């Protein structure tokens, strides 16, 4: 595998990897700073969630770009291009799904007072 092929294969995995990583970072980050939100009104949890939603959507865009980039070559490829295209579309779906999960957790955090626990 050449260096260019290795870089291209990372594009296919971007949405699959960035979505769950952003969700995990959001979940742990919000739990780590929740005690500060009870003492004072802080916007750090909201900013963290918005940043990680954008990170998840960036993975979606990168995977979507990978599907469009090699759309015509999958028919001429000896291997068929099927697994790579499937992984890229899976990355698109995963990135959108985890962006929605992070947004739902943000909405729940906005509605429920952090001092209730």
MDAnalysis code that builds the backbone (N, CA, C; Angstrom):
import MDAnalysis as mda
import numpy as np

u = mda.Universe.empty(351, n_residues=117, atom_resindex=np.repeat(np.arange(117), 3), trajectory=True)
u.add_TopologyAttr("name", ["N", "CA", "C"] * 117)
u.add_TopologyAttr("resid", np.arange(1, 118))
u.add_TopologyAttr("resname", ["UNK", "UNK", "UNK", "UNK", "UNK", "UNK", "UNK", "UNK", "UNK", "UNK", "UNK", "UNK", "UNK", "UNK", "UNK", "UNK", "UNK", "UNK", "UNK", "UNK", "UNK", "UNK", "UNK", "UNK", "UNK", "UNK", "UNK", "UNK", "UNK", "UNK", "UNK", "UNK", "UNK", "UNK", "UNK", "UNK", "UNK", "UNK", "UNK", "UNK", "UNK", "UNK", "UNK", "UNK", "UNK", "UNK", "UNK", "UNK", "UNK", "UNK", "UNK", "UNK", "UNK", "UNK", "UNK", "UNK", "UNK", "UNK", "UNK", "UNK", "UNK", "UNK", "UNK", "UNK", "UNK", "UNK", "UNK", "UNK", "UNK", "UNK", "UNK", "UNK", "UNK", "UNK", "UNK", "UNK", "UNK", "UNK", "UNK", "UNK", "UNK", "UNK", "UNK", "UNK", "UNK", "UNK", "UNK", "UNK", "UNK", "UNK", "UNK", "UNK", "UNK", "UNK", "UNK", "UNK", "UNK", "UNK", "UNK", "UNK", "UNK", "UNK", "UNK", "UNK", "UNK", "UNK", "UNK", "UNK", "UNK", "UNK", "UNK", "UNK", "UNK", "UNK", "UNK", "UNK", "UNK"])
u.atoms.positions = np.array([
    [0.845, -1.168, 0.000],
    [0.000, 0.000, 0.000],
    [0.894, 1.236, 0.000],
    [0.612, 2.147, -0.894],
    [1.399, 3.371, -0.975],
    [0.906, 4.371, 0.065],
    [1.662, 5.434, 0.212],
    [1.299, 6.456, 1.197],
    [0.005, 7.149, 0.802],
    [-0.216, 7.340, -0.495],
    [-1.438, 7.980, -0.961],
    [-2.658, 7.098, -0.687],
    [-2.512, 5.778, -0.872],
    [-3.614, 4.866, -0.594],
    [-3.924, 4.816, 0.900],
    [-2.892, 4.886, 1.736],
    [-3.114, 4.884, 3.187],
    [-3.854, 6.137, 3.620],
    [-3.506, 7.289, 3.032],
    [-4.185, 8.531, 3.367],
    [-5.638, 8.491, 2.897],
    [-5.863, 7.915, 1.728],
    [-7.215, 7.818, 1.205],
    [-8.066, 6.870, 2.042],
    [-7.484, 5.786, 2.530],
    [-8.268, 4.854, 3.341],
    [-8.675, 5.477, 4.671],
    [-7.906, 6.442, 5.170],
    [-8.303, 7.140, 6.397],
    [-9.545, 8.002, 6.174],
    [-9.725, 8.486, 4.943],
    [-10.915, 9.271, 4.639],
    [-12.178, 8.431, 4.799],
    [-12.099, 7.161, 4.416],
    [-13.264, 6.290, 4.526],
    [-13.632, 6.032, 5.986],
    [-12.648, 5.997, 6.860],
    [-12.874, 5.679, 8.268],
    [-13.179, 6.901, 9.126],
    [-13.104, 8.102, 8.581],
    [-13.229, 9.319, 9.388],
    [-14.565, 9.401, 10.119],
    [-15.662, 9.165, 9.420],
    [-16.970, 9.249, 10.056],
    [-17.201, 8.143, 11.061],
    [-16.665, 6.956, 10.757],
    [-16.831, 5.823, 11.675],
    [-16.084, 6.089, 12.972],
    [-14.937, 6.722, 12.899],
    [-14.115, 6.938, 14.087],
    [-14.463, 8.232, 14.835],
    [-14.672, 9.321, 14.104],
    [-14.856, 10.609, 14.766],
    [-16.178, 10.728, 15.516],
    [-17.231, 10.117, 15.009],
    [-18.527, 10.195, 15.693],
    [-18.495, 9.589, 17.086],
    [-18.124, 8.309, 17.224],
    [-18.064, 7.719, 18.575],
    [-17.029, 8.376, 19.487],
    [-15.899, 8.790, 18.919],
    [-14.892, 9.461, 19.745],
    [-15.413, 10.798, 20.275],
    [-16.130, 11.535, 19.439],
    [-16.700, 12.808, 19.880],
    [-17.750, 12.588, 20.954],
    [-18.576, 11.547, 20.794],
    [-19.596, 11.254, 21.804],
    [-18.954, 10.854, 23.134],
    [-17.924, 10.008, 23.079],
    [-17.251, 9.582, 24.309],
    [-16.589, 10.766, 25.005],
    [-15.959, 11.643, 24.234],
    [-15.337, 12.828, 24.827],
    [-16.387, 13.756, 25.421],
    [-17.529, 13.879, 24.758],
    [-18.605, 14.718, 25.282],
    [-19.151, 14.151, 26.588],
    [-19.414, 12.873, 26.619],
    [-19.978, 12.257, 27.810],
    [-19.035, 12.394, 29.002],
    [-17.778, 12.086, 28.809],
    [-16.818, 12.186, 29.907],
    [-16.535, 13.638, 30.288],
    [-16.491, 14.511, 29.288],
    [-16.228, 15.921, 29.571],
    [-17.346, 16.577, 30.350],
    [-18.575, 16.286, 29.977],
    [-19.712, 16.872, 30.685],
    [-19.793, 16.334, 32.109],
    [-19.538, 15.039, 32.294],
    [-19.534, 14.492, 33.655],
    [-18.394, 15.064, 34.487],
    [-17.291, 15.397, 33.868],
    [-16.151, 15.937, 34.612],
    [-16.385, 17.375, 35.070],
    [-17.154, 18.147, 34.316],
    [-17.333, 19.560, 34.665],
    [-18.704, 19.866, 35.249],
    [-19.505, 18.835, 35.524],
    [-20.866, 19.084, 36.017],
    [-20.869, 19.719, 37.403],
    [-19.899, 19.399, 38.235],
    [-19.888, 19.980, 39.588],
    [-19.610, 21.476, 39.546],
    [-18.927, 21.950, 38.503],
    [-18.691, 23.387, 38.369],
    [-19.956, 24.109, 37.928],
    [-20.801, 23.439, 37.168],
    [-22.028, 24.073, 36.670],
    [-23.028, 24.309, 37.785],
    [-22.960, 23.513, 38.832],
    [-23.885, 23.708, 39.953],
    [-23.498, 24.937, 40.770],
    [-22.224, 25.211, 40.881],
    [-21.764, 26.351, 41.662],
    [-22.042, 27.672, 40.955],
    [-21.753, 27.729, 39.672],
    [-21.958, 28.936, 38.871],
    [-22.514, 28.511, 37.519],
    [-23.154, 29.450, 36.888],
    [-23.620, 29.170, 35.524],
    [-22.416, 29.225, 34.591],
    [-22.095, 28.099, 34.002],
    [-20.941, 28.022, 33.104],
    [-21.402, 27.583, 31.726],
    [-20.766, 28.123, 30.729],
    [-21.077, 27.786, 29.348],
    [-20.097, 26.785, 28.763],
    [-19.196, 26.277, 29.573],
    [-18.173, 25.379, 29.044],
    [-18.763, 24.060, 28.562],
    [-19.763, 23.534, 29.244],
    [-20.400, 22.289, 28.805],
    [-21.123, 22.450, 27.491],
    [-21.774, 23.590, 27.319],
    [-22.477, 23.859, 26.067],
    [-21.489, 24.028, 24.931],
    [-20.410, 24.775, 25.189],
    [-19.398, 24.976, 24.158],
    [-18.726, 23.655, 23.785],
    [-18.460, 22.815, 24.783],
    [-17.856, 21.513, 24.521],
    [-18.774, 20.651, 23.662],
    [-20.051, 20.635, 23.976],
    [-20.999, 19.823, 23.209],
    [-21.131, 20.326, 21.775],
    [-21.201, 21.622, 21.595],
    [-21.315, 22.173, 20.245],
    [-20.062, 21.869, 19.438],
    [-18.899, 22.001, 20.048],
    [-17.649, 21.686, 19.356],
    [-17.596, 20.217, 18.941],
    [-18.070, 19.333, 19.803],
    [-18.020, 17.915, 19.486],
    [-19.111, 17.496, 18.499],
    [-20.223, 18.196, 18.464],
    [-21.208, 17.966, 17.392],
    [-20.588, 18.327, 16.051],
    [-19.886, 19.437, 16.017],
    [-19.221, 19.849, 14.771],
    [-18.118, 18.873, 14.373],
    [-17.427, 18.298, 15.361],
    [-16.405, 17.290, 15.075],
    [-17.026, 16.044, 14.461],
    [-18.136, 15.619, 15.014],
    [-18.828, 14.448, 14.477],
    [-19.328, 14.719, 13.062],
    [-19.862, 15.894, 12.834],
    [-20.331, 16.239, 11.494],
    [-19.171, 16.415, 10.515],
    [-18.003, 16.814, 11.009],
    [-16.826, 16.894, 10.145],
    [-16.424, 15.504, 9.657],
    [-16.503, 14.514, 10.532],
    [-16.246, 13.138, 10.113],
    [-17.240, 12.677, 9.069],
    [-18.490, 13.111, 9.205],
    [-19.511, 12.782, 8.221],
    [-19.182, 13.392, 6.868],
    [-18.771, 14.636, 6.869],
    [-18.434, 15.319, 5.619],
    [-17.213, 14.671, 4.967],
    [-16.223, 14.310, 5.763],
    [-15.021, 13.677, 5.214],
    [-15.354, 12.323, 4.603],
    [-16.179, 11.527, 5.275],
    [-16.578, 10.237, 4.711],
    [-17.441, 10.420, 3.470],
    [-18.309, 11.415, 3.496],
    [-19.112, 11.711, 2.313],
    [-18.258, 12.148, 1.141],
    [-17.223, 12.914, 1.426],
    [-16.293, 13.315, 0.375],
    [-15.571, 12.103, -0.203],
    [-15.235, 11.150, 0.637],
    [-14.544, 9.947, 0.171],
    [-15.432, 9.123, -0.751],
    [-16.723, 9.101, -0.493],
    [-17.619, 8.352, -1.386],
    [-17.754, 9.044, -2.729],
    [-17.790, 10.349, -2.730],
    [-17.932, 11.103, -3.981],
    [-16.629, 11.130, -4.775],
    [-15.521, 11.068, -4.069],
    [-14.219, 11.183, -4.714],
    [-13.921, 9.995, -5.624],
    [-14.270, 8.815, -5.189],
    [-13.963, 7.617, -5.964],
    [-15.225, 6.926, -6.472],
    [-16.265, 7.701, -6.741],
    [-17.532, 7.100, -7.165],
    [-17.405, 6.408, -8.522],
    [-16.665, 6.963, -9.448],
    [-16.542, 6.366, -10.770],
    [-15.508, 5.257, -10.849],
    [-14.555, 5.247, -9.949],
    [-13.478, 4.264, -10.036],
    [-13.840, 2.922, -9.429],
    [-14.945, 2.843, -8.694],
    [-15.284, 1.561, -8.082],
    [-15.672, 0.521, -9.122],
    [-16.088, 0.971, -10.306],
    [-16.448, 0.015, -11.354],
    [-15.222, -0.478, -12.096],
    [-14.174, 0.340, -12.126],
    [-12.959, -0.077, -12.832],
    [-11.944, -0.730, -11.906],
    [-12.163, -0.663, -10.605],
    [-11.248, -1.251, -9.641],
    [-11.366, -2.775, -9.670],
    [-10.237, -3.469, -9.582],
    [-10.247, -4.930, -9.601],
    [-10.967, -5.472, -8.370],
    [-10.746, -4.837, -7.224],
    [-11.380, -5.295, -5.993],
    [-12.854, -4.903, -5.924],
    [-13.301, -4.034, -6.816],
    [-14.705, -3.650, -6.848],
    [-15.033, -2.417, -6.047],
    [-14.236, -2.074, -5.069],
    [-14.473, -0.877, -4.272],
    [-15.634, -0.998, -3.313],
    [-16.255, -2.156, -3.228],
    [-17.428, -2.323, -2.376],
    [-17.181, -2.104, -0.904],
    [-16.173, -2.751, -0.306],
    [-15.947, -2.557, 1.138],
    [-15.598, -1.120, 1.501],
    [-14.835, -0.450, 0.652],
    [-14.474, 0.937, 0.957],
    [-15.693, 1.842, 0.875],
    [-16.512, 1.650, -0.129],
    [-17.707, 2.470, -0.266],
    [-18.683, 2.200, 0.866],
    [-18.829, 0.930, 1.229],
    [-19.699, 0.590, 2.360],
    [-19.204, 1.247, 3.634],
    [-17.902, 1.226, 3.877],
    [-17.346, 1.820, 5.087],
    [-17.548, 3.335, 5.083],
    [-17.416, 3.954, 3.938],
    [-17.621, 5.401, 3.873],
    [-19.077, 5.762, 4.144],
    [-20.012, 5.018, 3.562],
    [-21.427, 5.299, 3.826],
    [-21.794, 4.976, 5.270],
    [-21.184, 3.957, 5.823],
    [-21.383, 3.660, 7.240],
    [-20.853, 4.814, 8.094],
    [-19.742, 5.399, 7.683],
    [-19.186, 6.556, 8.376],
    [-20.094, 7.766, 8.307],
    [-20.740, 7.953, 7.159],
    [-21.692, 9.063, 7.030],
    [-22.853, 8.876, 7.997],
    [-23.412, 7.685, 8.019],
    [-24.534, 7.418, 8.920],
    [-24.143, 7.483, 10.383],
    [-22.988, 6.947, 10.714],
    [-22.518, 6.952, 12.099],
    [-22.237, 8.371, 12.578],
    [-21.636, 9.177, 11.730],
    [-21.352, 10.562, 12.115],
    [-22.610, 11.354, 12.396],
    [-23.629, 11.181, 11.546],
    [-24.903, 11.873, 11.768],
    [-25.578, 11.358, 13.030],
    [-25.567, 10.048, 13.220],
    [-26.208, 9.463, 14.398],
    [-25.580, 9.976, 15.692],
    [-24.266, 9.994, 15.762],
    [-23.614, 10.448, 16.991],
    [-23.720, 11.955, 17.168],
    [-23.814, 12.713, 16.089],
    [-24.064, 14.152, 16.228],
    [-25.436, 14.389, 16.837],
    [-26.423, 13.591, 16.438],
    [-27.757, 13.705, 17.038],
    [-27.761, 13.288, 18.506],
    [-26.993, 12.269, 18.839],
    [-26.917, 11.829, 20.238],
    [-26.287, 12.912, 21.110],
    [-25.236, 13.536, 20.623],
    [-24.592, 14.610, 21.392],
    [-25.544, 15.797, 21.531],
    [-26.264, 16.126, 20.471],
    [-27.224, 17.231, 20.535],
    [-28.354, 16.908, 21.511],
    [-28.806, 15.651, 21.529],
    [-29.850, 15.260, 22.491],
    [-29.351, 15.372, 23.928],
    [-28.123, 14.978, 24.169],
    [-27.565, 15.106, 25.520],
    [-27.406, 16.572, 25.908],
    [-27.079, 17.417, 24.944],
    [-26.976, 18.850, 25.215],
    [-28.341, 19.414, 25.583],
    [-29.379, 19.035, 24.848],
    [-30.722, 19.517, 25.161],
    [-31.178, 19.042, 26.541],
    [-30.860, 17.809, 26.887],
    [-31.216, 17.312, 28.213],
    [-30.461, 18.078, 29.298],
    [-29.211, 18.386, 29.057],
    [-28.433, 19.138, 30.044],
    [-28.940, 20.568, 30.194],
    [-29.497, 21.114, 29.133],
    [-30.050, 22.467, 29.221],
    [-31.379, 22.508, 29.972],
    [-32.142, 21.408, 29.889],
    [-33.463, 21.383, 30.532],
    [-33.426, 20.993, 32.002],
    [-32.464, 20.165, 32.383],
    [-32.419, 19.659, 33.750],
    [-31.321, 20.377, 34.516],
    [-31.640, 20.820, 35.700],
    [-30.668, 21.532, 36.530],
    [-29.567, 20.564, 36.961],
    [-28.298, 20.981, 36.889],
    [-27.216, 20.095, 37.305],
    [-27.134, 19.910, 38.823],
    [-27.857, 20.711, 39.588],
    [-27.784, 20.611, 41.042],
    [-28.762, 19.602, 41.618],
    [-29.510, 18.898, 40.792],
    [-30.523, 17.966, 41.289],
    [-29.943, 16.659, 41.821],
    [-28.735, 16.319, 41.456],
    [-28.226, 15.017, 41.882],
    [-27.651, 15.009, 43.252],
])
